[in-house]
């Protein structure tokens, strides 16, 4: 059965610095904490990897933004890596990139672009993307 492995986000919503969540080896994961600490952001990152969108935001927010609605810092690239595992072995890693300095039009929830690639293994050097 395919399961979630590692999730790494960088410059995504409330997470500026890279953060790694290791979900492998767990049958259930519970996120607990106060509002604004990133619990929903983790689920947004996972949904973005699978669908290239975040439905709860796109369906409710139609305003044009000065900055990108999924980025923390507009002048930095945003990266998400989501590992899918089977029997503790990496099957595929979904890679998402939202480029730095997106245009005002690209910041709309209805017309934003993300680059998505499938990688066969977890990258060994995440600092040189």
C-alpha positions as CSV (number, residue, x, y, z in Angstrom):
1,X,0.0,0.0,0.0
2,X,1.3,3.4,-1.0
3,X,1.8,5.8,2.0
4,X,3.1,9.2,2.6
5,X,6.8,9.4,3.6
6,X,8.7,12.6,4.0
7,X,7.3,16.1,3.3
8,X,9.6,19.0,3.0
9,X,8.4,22.6,2.5
10,X,10.4,25.8,2.0
11,X,9.0,29.3,1.7
12,X,5.4,27.9,1.6
13,X,2.8,30.0,3.4
14,X,3.9,30.2,7.1
15,X,7.0,28.1,6.7
16,X,9.9,30.4,5.5
17,X,12.8,28.1,6.4
18,X,12.9,24.5,5.2
19,X,11.1,22.1,7.4
20,X,10.9,18.3,7.1
21,X,8.0,16.2,8.3
22,X,8.7,12.4,8.4
23,X,5.3,10.7,8.1
24,X,6.8,7.3,7.2
25,X,6.2,4.4,9.5
26,X,3.1,5.9,11.0
27,X,-0.4,4.6,10.5
28,X,-2.0,7.8,11.9
29,X,-0.7,11.3,12.3
30,X,-2.2,13.9,14.5
31,X,-1.3,17.6,14.2
32,X,-2.1,19.6,17.3
33,X,-1.4,23.3,18.1
34,X,-2.8,26.8,18.2
35,X,-4.2,28.6,15.2
36,X,-1.7,30.0,12.8
37,X,1.0,27.4,13.5
38,X,0.8,25.6,10.1
39,X,-1.4,22.6,10.6
40,X,-3.6,23.3,7.6
41,X,-0.5,24.4,5.6
42,X,0.8,20.8,5.8
43,X,-2.4,19.6,4.2
44,X,-2.3,22.4,1.6
45,X,1.2,21.3,0.6
46,X,0.0,17.6,0.2
47,X,-3.0,18.7,-1.8
48,X,-0.9,20.9,-4.0
49,X,1.4,18.0,-4.8
50,X,-1.4,15.8,-5.9
51,X,-3.7,18.3,-7.6
52,X,-1.6,21.4,-8.4
53,X,-4.1,23.5,-6.6
54,X,-5.5,24.2,-3.1
55,X,-9.2,23.8,-3.3
56,X,-10.2,25.5,-0.1
57,X,-8.4,28.7,-1.1
58,X,-9.3,28.7,-4.8
59,X,-12.9,28.1,-4.1
60,X,-13.2,30.9,-1.6
61,X,-10.7,33.6,-2.5
62,X,-11.1,35.5,-5.7
63,X,-9.1,38.6,-4.9
64,X,-6.0,39.6,-6.8
65,X,-3.0,39.7,-4.5
66,X,0.1,41.9,-4.6
67,X,2.1,38.8,-3.5
68,X,1.6,35.1,-4.1
69,X,-1.0,33.6,-1.8
70,X,1.0,30.4,-1.2
71,X,4.4,32.0,-0.8
72,X,5.9,33.6,2.3
73,X,8.5,35.7,0.5
74,X,7.7,36.7,-3.1
75,X,11.3,37.1,-4.1
76,X,12.3,33.5,-3.2
77,X,11.4,30.2,-4.9
78,X,9.0,27.9,-3.1
79,X,9.7,24.2,-2.9
80,X,7.7,21.2,-1.8
81,X,8.8,17.6,-1.8
82,X,6.4,14.8,-1.0
83,X,7.7,11.2,-0.9
84,X,5.4,8.3,-1.6
85,X,6.6,5.0,-0.1
86,X,5.6,1.3,-0.3
87,X,7.1,-1.2,2.1
88,X,9.5,1.5,3.4
89,X,10.9,2.1,-0.1
90,X,10.6,5.3,-2.1
91,X,8.3,4.8,-5.0
92,X,8.2,8.4,-6.2
93,X,8.8,11.9,-5.0
94,X,6.5,14.7,-6.1
95,X,8.4,18.0,-6.5
96,X,6.6,21.3,-6.6
97,X,8.2,24.6,-7.4
98,X,6.6,28.1,-7.4
99,X,9.1,30.5,-8.9
100,X,10.3,33.7,-7.3
101,X,9.0,37.1,-8.4
102,X,5.7,36.0,-9.9
103,X,3.7,38.6,-11.7
104,X,0.6,40.2,-10.3
105,X,-1.6,38.2,-12.7
106,X,0.2,34.9,-11.5
107,X,-0.7,35.7,-7.9
108,X,-4.5,35.3,-8.6
109,X,-5.9,32.1,-7.1
110,X,-7.6,31.3,-10.4
111,X,-4.5,31.6,-12.6
112,X,-1.4,30.7,-10.6
113,X,1.2,28.2,-11.9
114,X,3.2,25.6,-10.2
115,X,5.9,23.4,-11.7
116,X,5.4,19.7,-10.8
117,X,7.8,16.9,-11.5
118,X,8.1,13.3,-10.4
119,X,11.5,12.2,-9.1
120,X,12.4,8.5,-8.5
121,X,14.4,9.1,-5.3
122,X,14.6,11.6,-2.5
123,X,17.1,14.3,-3.5
124,X,20.5,14.0,-1.7
125,X,21.3,17.7,-1.9
126,X,18.2,19.8,-1.1
127,X,20.3,23.0,-0.6
128,X,21.3,23.2,-4.3
129,X,17.9,23.0,-6.1
